[in-house]
Amino acid sequence: MNHKYNVLEAIDAGVSLLERTDNPRLESEVLLSHILNVPRSWLIAHPSKPLSLTNQTQFINIVNRRKEGLPLPYLLGHWEFFGLDFLVDKHVLIPRPETELLVEIAISISNKLKRPLVADIGTGSGNIAVSLAYKVPKALLIASDISFNALLLAKTNSLKHKTSRQIQFVQADLLKGLPKVDIICANLPYLTTHETFTLEVGLNEPHLALNGGHNGLKYIKQTIITAKSHLREHGTLLLEFGDNLETIMQIVARCFADAKLTTHYDLARRPRILQVST
């Protein structure tokens, strides 16, 4: 590396390497601010500031990893969800903005209850459980995941946002061993096995958090079948899903004959959350 970059030159070099990403300049700036441990506004205010050789090497290395397809949140080690900053790593799914809708609905229901008890199954990074606990201090939560590594990260996120006293973390397979609760939040794997192994998301994110079986409904179906025995009177099941709404509603209708079903749509006007109110 013969030429020593200043801030602007480093950003431009990153843009050239990241030309196939959706927003090369933004990503280049985010990665450089991460390496220098400064806000992006500092980069804009100091375009002529020279980089140390160490920082320059680190920056080019991380940009090349992004160029190779590693998701930005994994490179940064954190990602924003519901206005909070969550630690993320290769053991958990990257929090998606669509899932914020599930949290909004859970908050609305929880606020109407005196002391809500909520189960977040397949908690991953803990983004749903921690966000709900943060916004509803009176809520108590059980956050379960089959992955021990995911639970460790989720607990770290709960400590970071000072919600650990409200959340019990349990290594469990879906609802197995969990008590009756007022609300079940379930953002479970809903890609088909074929999609998991062929879509770009499956190249880097954990298959355990993506693969929903041959039709994408393996864990959703299991949860629907067992949910009724885990809900208190007038309890609610909140399911995030990708496709197959009609099939999911048929399964729910067989298991919850008298329940009220409400479909909630995300910002793209796609059906995203099914609310089952008993």
Secondary structure, DSSP 8 states (H G I E B T S, - for coil): --S--BHHHHHHHHHHHTTTSS-HHHHHHHHHHHHHT--HHHHHH-TT-B--HHHHHHHHHHHHHHHTT--HHHHHTEEEETTEEEE--TTS----GGGHHHHHHHHHHHTTSSS-EEEEES-TTSHHHHHHHHH-TT-EEEEEES-HHHHHHHHHHHHHTT-TTTEEEEE-STTTT---EEEEEE----B-HHHHHHSTHHHHS-GGGTB--TTS-HHHHHHHHHHGGGEEEEEEEEEE-SS-HHHHHHHHHHH-TT-EEEEEE-TTS-EEEEEEE-
